[in-house]
Amino acid sequence: MKTAPVTASSGLIGSEVVAALAAAGWSVHGLDSNQRAVFFGPQGDTRWNQRRLEKEVARDRDPDPSDRPRG
């Protein structure tokens, strides 16, 4: 599986990139500092979008990586 880091992943464009990559089968690692909340206050907070993406984007997480085959 391909992996992609996405900066500003909770913002307007970044969240769409996350959704598109995940739909295409990529493993996505989102990075967002939520600076909109700093600049614009509570109404600029993007954490709601982060939580939405965490629920909607399927994540293939292995709770115990030591079980993976080595090769």
Summary of the structure (lengths in Angstrom):
residues: 71
radius of gyration: 14.4
end to end distance: 16.4
largest distance: 49.5
contacts: 157
relative contact order: 0.21
helix: 48%
strand: 14%
